[in-house]
């Protein structure tokens, strides 16, 4: 497991050093007005509060399809992503900004890992990062061990989103 994390960091550092400009696809990008009421962490005007470089929210759980979305707002370009999702066995993930930006995504039963072999960043903005397909759910899923890589392989700050009930 430690080898995989070290590989991830080294790979992002080398890829990020060769960063290219890109135009993010607009199909999953949302306006700030569409981000209202994401969770209980809203300000007095109903806007989602987050002061990190990357803000995450687990949402749109579909119990019958065994899927949920990871929604993201990022104020800086992203060059890679990794997280653990205890509470489910991950089957795969699809769609969202990861697919739109042609990121290579792999997973184990509890971890997602995604990056661009072409060093293509996900531009600053907001949208669905990916949809997670799972099996063997517990009562809730949480997002832990979150790592986002920025320019030059720098670690970006991110929030710890609330866990999501799966019942």
C-alpha contacts under 8 A as a table, 3 or more apart, distances in Angstrom:
res1	aa1	res2	aa2	distance
1	X	4	X	5.23
1	X	5	X	6.59
2	X	5	X	5.13
2	X	6	X	6.20
3	X	6	X	5.09
3	X	7	X	5.99
4	X	7	X	5.00
4	X	8	X	6.06
5	X	8	X	4.98
5	X	9	X	6.29
6	X	9	X	5.21
6	X	10	X	6.15
7	X	10	X	5.22
7	X	11	X	5.88
8	X	11	X	5.18
8	X	12	X	6.13
9	X	12	X	5.22
9	X	13	X	6.12
9	X	153	X	7.03
10	X	13	X	5.13
10	X	14	X	6.27
10	X	153	X	8.00
11	X	14	X	5.29
11	X	15	X	6.05
12	X	15	X	5.02
12	X	16	X	5.62
12	X	79	X	6.97
12	X	80	X	6.60
12	X	115	X	7.55
12	X	149	X	6.67
12	X	152	X	7.70
12	X	153	X	5.23
13	X	16	X	5.27
13	X	17	X	6.27
13	X	152	X	5.47
13	X	153	X	3.94
13	X	154	X	7.54
14	X	17	X	5.47
14	X	18	X	7.15
14	X	152	X	7.57
14	X	153	X	7.41
15	X	18	X	5.53
15	X	19	X	6.86
15	X	79	X	7.98
15	X	116	X	7.91
15	X	117	X	7.19
15	X	118	X	7.50
15	X	119	X	5.16
15	X	152	X	7.90
15	X	153	X	7.83
16	X	19	X	5.06
16	X	79	X	6.36
16	X	119	X	5.90
16	X	150	X	7.23
16	X	151	X	5.41
16	X	152	X	4.70
16	X	153	X	5.56
17	X	151	X	6.99
17	X	152	X	4.86
17	X	153	X	7.37
18	X	119	X	6.32
19	X	119	X	5.25
19	X	120	X	6.51
19	X	121	X	7.20
19	X	151	X	7.27
20	X	119	X	6.43
20	X	120	X	5.86
20	X	121	X	7.23
21	X	120	X	7.14
21	X	121	X	7.33
22	X	120	X	6.49
22	X	121	X	6.72
22	X	122	X	7.79
22	X	123	X	7.21
23	X	123	X	7.18
24	X	100	X	7.96
24	X	101	X	7.20
24	X	122	X	6.48
24	X	123	X	5.75
25	X	28	X	7.21
25	X	29	X	7.44
25	X	97	X	7.78
25	X	100	X	6.45
25	X	101	X	7.56
26	X	29	X	5.03
28	X	96	X	6.42
28	X	97	X	6.84
28	X	126	X	7.68
28	X	127	X	4.92
28	X	128	X	5.98
29	X	125	X	6.61
29	X	126	X	5.16
29	X	127	X	4.46
29	X	128	X	7.56
30	X	33	X	7.99
30	X	34	X	6.08
30	X	35	X	7.30
30	X	125	X	7.86
30	X	126	X	5.73
30	X	127	X	5.63
31	X	34	X	5.44
31	X	35	X	7.05
31	X	126	X	7.65
32	X	35	X	5.29
32	X	36	X	7.43
33	X	36	X	6.04
33	X	47	X	7.88
35	X	38	X	6.18
35	X	47	X	6.86
35	X	48	X	6.60
36	X	42	X	7.65
36	X	46	X	5.68
36	X	47	X	4.87
36	X	48	X	5.92
37	X	40	X	7.38
37	X	42	X	6.74
37	X	46	X	6.17
37	X	47	X	6.75
37	X	48	X	6.65
38	X	41	X	7.88
38	X	42	X	7.67
38	X	48	X	6.28
38	X	57	X	7.27
38	X	59	X	7.91
39	X	42	X	6.66
39	X	48	X	7.14
39	X	57	X	7.87
41	X	48	X	6.01
41	X	49	X	5.82
42	X	45	X	7.50
42	X	46	X	5.16
42	X	47	X	5.07
42	X	48	X	4.35
42	X	49	X	5.35
43	X	46	X	5.34
43	X	47	X	5.42
43	X	48	X	6.40
43	X	49	X	6.03
44	X	47	X	7.47
50	X	55	X	6.10
50	X	159	X	7.25
51	X	55	X	7.74
52	X	55	X	6.09
52	X	157	X	5.48
52	X	158	X	5.18
52	X	159	X	6.22
53	X	74	X	5.64
53	X	75	X	5.29
53	X	76	X	6.32
53	X	156	X	6.22
53	X	157	X	5.28
53	X	158	X	5.93
54	X	72	X	6.83
54	X	73	X	5.80
54	X	74	X	4.38
54	X	75	X	6.59
54	X	76	X	7.73
54	X	148	X	7.87
54	X	156	X	7.10
54	X	157	X	6.21
54	X	158	X	4.59
54	X	159	X	6.84
55	X	72	X	5.54
55	X	73	X	5.07
55	X	74	X	6.27
55	X	158	X	5.63
55	X	159	X	5.44
55	X	161	X	7.83
56	X	70	X	6.71
56	X	71	X	5.61
56	X	72	X	4.63
56	X	73	X	6.62
56	X	158	X	7.44
56	X	159	X	6.44
56	X	160	X	7.25
56	X	161	X	5.68
57	X	70	X	5.83
57	X	71	X	5.09
57	X	72	X	6.54
57	X	161	X	5.33
57	X	162	X	7.12
58	X	68	X	6.99
58	X	69	X	5.81
58	X	70	X	4.84
58	X	71	X	6.25
58	X	161	X	6.89
58	X	162	X	7.33
58	X	163	X	7.31
58	X	164	X	6.43
59	X	68	X	5.97
59	X	69	X	5.29
59	X	70	X	6.48
59	X	71	X	7.02
59	X	164	X	7.47
60	X	67	X	7.97
60	X	68	X	5.33
60	X	69	X	5.89
61	X	66	X	7.43
61	X	67	X	5.79
61	X	68	X	4.21
61	X	69	X	7.00
61	X	166	X	7.35
62	X	65	X	5.50
62	X	66	X	5.63
62	X	67	X	5.30
62	X	68	X	6.20
63	X	66	X	4.83
63	X	67	X	6.82
63	X	166	X	7.00
63	X	167	X	7.46
65	X	133	X	7.88
66	X	133	X	5.89
66	X	134	X	5.62
66	X	135	X	6.83
67	X	131	X	6.61
67	X	132	X	5.41
67	X	133	X	4.58
67	X	134	X	6.24
68	X	131	X	5.65
68	X	132	X	5.48
68	X	133	X	7.04
69	X	128	X	6.60
69	X	129	X	7.45
69	X	130	X	5.91
69	X	131	X	4.34
69	X	132	X	6.10
70	X	128	X	5.98
70	X	129	X	5.53
70	X	130	X	5.63
70	X	131	X	6.31
70	X	132	X	7.57
71	X	126	X	7.62
71	X	127	X	5.78
71	X	128	X	4.39
71	X	129	X	5.49
71	X	130	X	7.43
72	X	126	X	5.49
72	X	127	X	5.59
72	X	128	X	6.09
72	X	129	X	5.84
73	X	124	X	7.67
73	X	125	X	5.80
73	X	126	X	4.14
73	X	127	X	6.64
74	X	77	X	7.19
74	X	78	X	7.83
74	X	123	X	7.97
74	X	124	X	5.15
74	X	125	X	5.45
74	X	126	X	6.18
75	X	124	X	4.91
75	X	125	X	6.40
76	X	123	X	6.85
76	X	124	X	4.82
76	X	150	X	7.53
77	X	121	X	5.68
77	X	122	X	5.42
77	X	123	X	4.57
77	X	124	X	5.07
77	X	150	X	6.30
77	X	151	X	7.28
78	X	81	X	7.77
78	X	121	X	5.24
78	X	122	X	5.02
78	X	123	X	6.68
78	X	124	X	7.65
78	X	148	X	6.74
78	X	149	X	5.95
78	X	150	X	5.03
78	X	151	X	7.36
79	X	115	X	6.24
79	X	116	X	6.86
79	X	119	X	6.72
79	X	120	X	6.79
79	X	121	X	4.81
79	X	122	X	6.55
79	X	148	X	7.44
79	X	149	X	5.34
79	X	150	X	5.44
79	X	151	X	6.89
79	X	153	X	7.68
80	X	113	X	7.85
80	X	114	X	5.72
80	X	115	X	4.35
80	X	116	X	7.04
80	X	121	X	7.99
80	X	148	X	5.67
80	X	149	X	4.95
80	X	150	X	7.33
81	X	112	X	7.83
81	X	113	X	5.86
81	X	114	X	5.24
81	X	115	X	6.43
81	X	146	X	7.67
81	X	147	X	5.75
81	X	148	X	4.61
81	X	149	X	6.39
82	X	111	X	7.16
82	X	112	X	5.46
82	X	113	X	4.43
82	X	114	X	6.39
82	X	145	X	7.60
82	X	146	X	5.84
82	X	147	X	5.12
82	X	148	X	6.57
83	X	111	X	5.65
83	X	112	X	5.48
83	X	113	X	6.88
83	X	143	X	6.61
83	X	144	X	5.96
83	X	145	X	5.24
83	X	146	X	4.38
83	X	147	X	6.29
84	X	110	X	5.38
84	X	111	X	4.27
84	X	112	X	6.39
84	X	143	X	5.81
84	X	144	X	5.10
84	X	145	X	5.66
84	X	146	X	6.95
85	X	88	X	6.59
85	X	90	X	7.80
85	X	110	X	5.23
85	X	111	X	6.17
85	X	112	X	7.93
85	X	141	X	6.27
85	X	142	X	5.58
85	X	143	X	4.89
85	X	144	X	6.34
86	X	89	X	7.78
86	X	110	X	5.91
86	X	141	X	5.86
86	X	142	X	5.82
86	X	143	X	6.97
86	X	144	X	7.56
87	X	137	X	5.84
87	X	138	X	5.03
87	X	139	X	7.11
87	X	140	X	5.69
87	X	141	X	4.37
87	X	142	X	6.59
88	X	109	X	7.65
88	X	110	X	6.94
88	X	134	X	6.00
88	X	135	X	6.06
88	X	136	X	5.71
88	X	137	X	4.51
88	X	138	X	6.29
88	X	141	X	6.36
89	X	109	X	4.58
89	X	110	X	5.76
89	X	134	X	5.44
89	X	135	X	5.08
89	X	136	X	5.79
89	X	137	X	6.93
90	X	93	X	7.86
90	X	107	X	7.04
90	X	108	X	6.73
90	X	109	X	4.78
90	X	110	X	5.80
90	X	111	X	7.43
90	X	132	X	7.06
90	X	133	X	6.14
90	X	134	X	4.43
90	X	135	X	6.39
91	X	107	X	7.71
91	X	108	X	7.99
91	X	109	X	6.93
91	X	132	X	7.75
91	X	133	X	5.47
91	X	134	X	4.98
91	X	135	X	6.60
92	X	106	X	7.54
92	X	107	X	6.51
92	X	132	X	6.14
92	X	133	X	5.37
92	X	134	X	7.06
93	X	105	X	7.66
93	X	130	X	6.22
93	X	131	X	5.36
93	X	132	X	4.34
93	X	133	X	5.74
94	X	98	X	7.75
94	X	99	X	6.65
94	X	130	X	5.68
94	X	131	X	5.35
94	X	132	X	6.71
95	X	98	X	6.68
95	X	99	X	5.10
95	X	100	X	7.16
95	X	129	X	7.77
95	X	130	X	5.33
95	X	131	X	6.08
96	X	99	X	5.66
96	X	100	X	6.27
96	X	127	X	7.32
96	X	128	X	4.92
96	X	129	X	4.92
96	X	130	X	4.44
96	X	131	X	6.80
97	X	100	X	4.90
97	X	101	X	5.95
97	X	122	X	7.23
97	X	127	X	6.96
97	X	128	X	6.16
97	X	129	X	4.83
97	X	130	X	6.46
98	X	101	X	5.43
98	X	102	X	6.24
98	X	103	X	5.13
98	X	104	X	7.81
98	X	105	X	7.75
98	X	114	X	7.47
98	X	122	X	7.94
98	X	129	X	5.95
98	X	130	X	6.24
99	X	102	X	4.91
99	X	103	X	5.86
99	X	130	X	7.73
100	X	103	X	7.75
101	X	116	X	7.72
101	X	120	X	7.05
101	X	121	X	7.63
101	X	122	X	6.64
102	X	116	X	6.63
103	X	114	X	6.06
103	X	115	X	5.06
103	X	116	X	4.45
103	X	117	X	7.22
104	X	114	X	5.42
104	X	115	X	5.52
104	X	116	X	5.96
104	X	117	X	7.19
105	X	112	X	7.10
105	X	113	X	5.63
105	X	114	X	4.18
105	X	115	X	6.74
106	X	112	X	6.05
106	X	113	X	5.40
106	X	114	X	6.42
107	X	110	X	7.27
107	X	111	X	5.35
107	X	112	X	4.53
107	X	113	X	6.07
108	X	111	X	5.16
108	X	112	X	6.83
115	X	119	X	7.85
116	X	119	X	5.11
116	X	120	X	5.66
116	X	121	X	7.47
117	X	120	X	7.59
128	X	131	X	7.49
134	X	137	X	7.33
137	X	140	X	7.39
137	X	141	X	7.80
137	X	166	X	7.15
138	X	141	X	7.23
138	X	166	X	7.19
139	X	165	X	6.10
139	X	166	X	5.38
139	X	167	X	6.15
140	X	163	X	6.47
140	X	164	X	5.41
140	X	165	X	4.34
140	X	166	X	4.97
140	X	167	X	7.61
141	X	163	X	5.59
141	X	164	X	5.42
141	X	165	X	6.68
141	X	166	X	6.98
142	X	161	X	7.68
142	X	162	X	6.98
142	X	163	X	4.30
142	X	164	X	6.49
143	X	146	X	7.10
143	X	160	X	6.95
143	X	161	X	6.69
143	X	162	X	7.94
143	X	163	X	6.89
144	X	160	X	7.21
146	X	158	X	7.49
146	X	160	X	7.88
147	X	155	X	6.84
147	X	156	X	7.30
147	X	158	X	7.90
148	X	155	X	5.87
148	X	156	X	5.37
148	X	157	X	7.52
148	X	158	X	7.64
149	X	153	X	5.26
149	X	154	X	5.52
149	X	155	X	4.91
149	X	156	X	5.88
150	X	153	X	5.35
150	X	154	X	4.91
150	X	155	X	6.02
150	X	156	X	5.94
151	X	154	X	5.93
